[in-house]
Amino acid sequence: MTVQIKICGLSTPEALEAAIEAGATHVGFVHFEKSPRHVSLEQAAELRYIAGARVKTVLLTANADVPTVSKGIEQVRPDILQFHGSETPEWIGLIREKIGIECWKALGLKDAGTLERCAKFHGKVDRLLFDAPAKELPGGNGETFRWELLEGHDHQVDWGLAGGLTPANVADAIRATGAPLVDTSSGVESAPGVKDVDLIRAFCKAALSA
């Protein structure tokens, strides 16, 4: 099965088009003011319109309140909501049930205990994204984690791999973990928040070659 590819933190039409043309299956828009990749809901809506039905669109928030999430859904109309903070399984599950939208949750994978604790999200989310542990920012820090933590894990829900993935290491990451989806943001940037179209193309090529 061909790996799915998510390019996250997009903020310009040029980078969006590069991701789609290179073979990305998902594109992400970050609505989180502390992030260098933050876009307003108006900007996210414009990018979502440009993307159309060519690719799945993901709106990422972190510890956003209900009005912000509701406004994001209404204004951007993403295919998927990604939660990247300390949101509880119950809260995400309620949004997923009431609104009927696909929901993903990113989890910082520190040790085997994190994998055990992820069981509480079963039935509440459509996909878990395993990322490096959060620092000042919940994600997009450009750091990997110990991929061997995922070896032999019995995944009960769809999942994906994030955290420090670049054109240079994504193929190794896929081979090491069997990830069905890979997610990158800082790994295809020339500076924080500035996407590099050549790196986007290289990342997708490397992922698809694995």
ChimeraX attribute file (.defattr): number of C-alpha atoms within 10 A of each C-alpha:
attribute: neighborCount
match mode: 1-to-1
recipient: residues
	/A:1	4
	/A:2	10
	/A:3	18
	/A:4	18
	/A:5	25
	/A:6	26
	/A:7	28
	/A:8	26
	/A:9	30
	/A:10	23
	/A:11	22
	/A:12	15
	/A:13	14
	/A:14	12
	/A:15	19
	/A:16	25
	/A:17	15
	/A:18	18
	/A:19	27
	/A:20	22
	/A:21	13
	/A:22	19
	/A:23	19
	/A:24	28
	/A:25	18
	/A:26	23
	/A:27	25
	/A:28	27
	/A:29	29
	/A:30	24
	/A:31	23
	/A:32	18
	/A:33	12
	/A:34	11
	/A:35	18
	/A:36	16
	/A:37	21
	/A:38	20
	/A:39	20
	/A:40	16
	/A:41	20
	/A:42	12
	/A:43	16
	/A:44	27
	/A:45	21
	/A:46	16
	/A:47	23
	/A:48	26
	/A:49	14
	/A:50	13
	/A:51	18
	/A:52	10
	/A:53	10
	/A:54	12
	/A:55	17
	/A:56	18
	/A:57	27
	/A:58	27
	/A:59	28
	/A:60	26
	/A:61	21
	/A:62	21
	/A:63	15
	/A:64	17
	/A:65	9
	/A:66	11
	/A:67	9
	/A:68	14
	/A:69	20
	/A:70	13
	/A:71	12
	/A:72	22
	/A:73	19
	/A:74	12
	/A:75	15
	/A:76	22
	/A:77	18
	/A:78	22
	/A:79	17
	/A:80	21
	/A:81	27
	/A:82	23
	/A:83	24
	/A:84	24
	/A:85	19
	/A:86	13
	/A:87	14
	/A:88	14
	/A:89	17
	/A:90	14
	/A:91	12
	/A:92	19
	/A:93	19
	/A:94	13
	/A:95	19
	/A:96	19
	/A:97	14
	/A:98	8
	/A:99	11
	/A:100	10
	/A:101	17
	/A:102	17
	/A:103	22
	/A:104	26
	/A:105	25
	/A:106	26
	/A:107	23
	/A:108	21
	/A:109	23
	/A:110	16
	/A:111	13
	/A:112	12
	/A:113	10
	/A:114	14
	/A:115	18
	/A:116	10
	/A:117	9
	/A:118	17
	/A:119	14
	/A:120	12
	/A:121	20
	/A:122	16
	/A:123	13
	/A:124	22
	/A:125	26
	/A:126	19
	/A:127	21
	/A:128	23
	/A:129	23
	/A:130	26
	/A:131	28
	/A:132	25
	/A:133	19
	/A:134	18
	/A:135	10
	/A:136	8
	/A:137	15
	/A:138	20
	/A:139	24
	/A:140	24
	/A:141	20
	/A:142	18
	/A:143	16
	/A:144	18
	/A:145	17
	/A:146	10
	/A:147	16
	/A:148	12
	/A:149	16
	/A:150	19
	/A:151	10
	/A:152	8
	/A:153	12
	/A:154	8
	/A:155	13
	/A:156	13
	/A:157	14
	/A:158	15
	/A:159	18
	/A:160	23
	/A:161	28
	/A:162	28
	/A:163	26
	/A:164	22
	/A:165	24
	/A:166	26
	/A:167	19
	/A:168	14
	/A:169	15
	/A:170	26
	/A:171	20
	/A:172	15
	/A:173	21
	/A:174	21
	/A:175	11
	/A:176	13
	/A:177	17
	/A:178	15
	/A:179	18
	/A:180	15
	/A:181	21
	/A:182	27
	/A:183	25
	/A:184	27
	/A:185	27
	/A:186	26
	/A:187	28
	/A:188	27
	/A:189	18
	/A:190	13
	/A:191	11
	/A:192	16
	/A:193	18
	/A:194	18
	/A:195	26
	/A:196	18
	/A:197	19
	/A:198	15
	/A:199	19
	/A:200	28
	/A:201	19
	/A:202	17
	/A:203	29
	/A:204	28
	/A:205	17
	/A:206	18
	/A:207	26
	/A:208	18
	/A:209	11
	/A:210	14
